[in-house]
């Protein structure tokens, strides 16, 4: 909501500093935001005489302010504009700025006094003076009152930390909004280091060897009191344990500590020992702990299984797929042939992980979630995992909260819908930072969490508690075993919430595709329709020319024998042909039909050919010509080479694609082969892939589907992500059919 005084503040900045701050004209919206705070920061730097202006209130700004104006008040404000910056910042922060009249008046004094009380620094900085660290806190978006359902208990910790340590060199005022955060977590580490006795400049907010050594000297138990107990109880509160902030280690606090230790699978002692301190302060906790679980990218052999068992390992996480072809870095990332049986024979259990390219938010969406869900099901069945297995789907990047909302949650809704449509044969787990795991689980999209706590610097770990439904807690990378048994693993603490599988079905053989089994066609028709509806393609076709029923029957019923033959001939999965053909036919609309008529009429009248996509598979004349030429030259097909630059040659093959459905369908796999070869003759050409085969990885399947439609920097890339979901649904039923 727009605020009149914030609007006046923005107008003041533009009137006083336009062209001077290096930011252009500030939008006058009346709404507080980082843009306005950055502008006020630059304005302050300008008034301080700093020549290199920045959005950051950093060391230069702070030291300059400390040396020139260590205490601003009604008797010491260097200029009218300087005072207006203070007044504007107060309004942007929600305090009374005493109008924006350029005076440090009594209303400003009262607001600065109130601000310091809200921060918890009123005893460190009494009165109405504005000191540099408070000024720094004024020029950001931190809140100093409880917001969005914040906890008063957490706020009491935040205010105490500010008041206790604000005069230390590297401690800066943290928000007192009642919410745990990265800044609050780091302030706790600074506080611990100060109490250990680290000097300014040595204390750095990092959980390093010195901090760990110091904590080992400060085990707390019932009857203890003082600052160390305050810090420990603060850590408990920030980890959402049900206690009050206290300086006395009472029996009730000891009971709460025991509950926390039991929850985190620590030795239950009821004392504030090092392992408990570590779990309260950093996501990975005490990395010397032994875990009952591990995950890794290395084949489990008998020798390595023995080494794992010697370490107390019971559960092994292994990857269902490796999307990278010929991966020379982690060639054994995917479960290898016979490996699950080796795991079972050695008395170990395996929990499956599904990960493709989940390294940024662009790889997460509802369609990609649908694709991931079905791909994981297909891969789990291929490897022999039984129904009831929980598959952990990976979010392996530092997802900010807005990334979770906009991308990760829709992605997991897609996974959940895919698993549901498959009959809920498999359970859903989530792998990722704490915040990701918690939010995905609270949304009902996962029943257990595999927490990437080893990545302690992730925004989603720093300042978030261990998820309530955690199953595995990844804490450290360690090499165990010797000789042929040596293996590098990520050590995981296991809660017992998930125990993987200890026996497996026979893996499904990677056979060539066969005709669709008549018993699956009805379910296949329903699932394909559901998927397309989920990405806004109604079964009745909507404004497009063909219904789901018509398109499905065309390729999965009427031409199933032809597509089976083509897939066998060219050593590719039927789903590659089915996905492309069905997708293109579903997209045909009246504009496409009209365009065909125009092209045909113009050629017949003038001999000029204006290329366009045509027929049930929407193929361009030039594309068909180049693909057939490529196939003939490479021995995939027989025929005559035609000139792709000649209108008559392009028109003739275009006309065949538009009027002969069998010819059009037969051309689709040739286009795939041509695209795998780099699309020679096309503009632009593509990087060649491996020869198409039944061994194709997901990244290669994506490229084939994308290249059929267009270049990477076009809508073809986004459509290909949606096509991947369709591919996996079709592959599900092709796989069932070929394994009958």
Secondary structure, 3 states (H helix, E strand, C coil): CCCHHHHHHHHHHHHHHCCCCCCCCCCCCCCCCHHHHHHHHHHHHHHHCCCCCCCCCCHHHHHHHHHHCCCEECCECCCHHHHHHHHHHHHHCCCCCCCCCCCCCHHHHHHHHHHHHHHCCCCCCCCCCECHHHHHHHCCCCCCCCCCCCCHHHHHHHHHHHHHHCCCCCCCCCCCCCCCCHHHHHHHHHHHHHHHCCCCCCCCCCCCHHHHHHHCCCCECCCCECHHHHHHHHHHHHCCCCCCCCCECCHHHHHHHHHHHHHCCCCCCCCECHHHHHHHHCCCCCCCCCCCEEECCCCCCHHHHHHHHHCCCCEEEEECCCCCCCCCCCCCCECCCCHHHHHHHCCCEEEEEECCCCCCHHHCCHHHHHHHHHHHHHHHHHHCCCCCCEEEEECCCCCCHHHHHHHHHHHHHHHHHHHHHCCCCCEEEEEECHHHHHHHHHCCCCCEEEECCCCCCCCCCCCCCCCCCEEEEEEEEEEECCHHHCEEEEEEEECCCCCCECCCCCCCCCCCCCCCCCCCHHHHHHHHHHHHHHCCCCCCCCCCCCCHHHHHHHHHHHCHHHHHHHHHHHCCCHHHHHHHHHHHHHHCCHHHHHHHHHHHHHHHHHCCCCCCCECCCCECHHHHHHHHHHHHHCCCCCCCCCCCCCHHHHHHHHHHHHHCHHHHHHHHHHHHHHHHCCCCCCCCCCCCCCCCCCCCCHHHHHHHHHHHHCCCCCHHHHHHHHHHHHHHHHHHHHHHHHCC
